[in-house]
Amino acid sequence: MVDRETFESFLKGVCGRNSIHLKREQIEKFYTYLGELLKWNRVHNLTALRDWKEIALRHFCDSLTPVKFFEGIGYNPEGKSLVDVGSGAGFPGVPLKIYYGDRLDVHLVESVSKKCSFLRFLKTKLGLDFKVHCTMAENLDERFDIAISRALEVKGKKVHPLEYAYKLLSKLSGELIAVMAGKNPPRELIEKLSLKVFELDLPDFKGEKILYTLKGEK
């Protein structure tokens, strides 16, 4: 396990390089998050990443890129509710909760019980007030302002993951639907679903795309 000072310097530097600025107390929560993720990962295999620098960059910082997306489309998430569908080990919902704190009401949806257990433990460990829904997203009948997905797995469905994610998020969202879709989402599906494309222009995430629909926007 990396020492606290080295981790804090790295995370502050790499996120700052991507125009995401963290406070000391936020970085400390990410350090606790890292320690618990590595510990649980040895037994429960929550993420394929094992290197702490890769986790800091590819999980923590990447999960914070919606901050730049919100800014870029002129949407203020403060005071809103956000549901993270297929949260896994908490991405992007937990990093967004660390960043916004009480200004964002975060809900995590995860159907795998061991991941739910981790998320509930993490909630207590970090002292954050988010809600864990240990169920399939299809079973939720709540509505949220923002519905987001970063890495939604689709098993046994004869449909593209992007299309499946969009339909799920549409059911849950009252205002904004966002899918973190990597660099090369299929153009034909973007057109079929009438999705808008926000392309990140950040050093470590250049070309990454967030597909979205802002309801009521023409």
Secondary structure, DSSP 8 states (H G I E B T S, - for coil): ---HHHHHHHHHHHHHHTT----HHHHHHHHHHHHHHHHHHHHH---S---HHHIIIIIIIHHHHHHHHHHHHT---TTEEEEEET-TTTTTHHHHHHHHGGGEEEEEE---HHHHHHHHHHHHHHT---EEE-S-GGG----EEEEEESS----S-SS-HHHHHHHHHHHHEEEEEEEE--S---HHHHHHTT-EEEE---TTTTT-EEEEEETT--
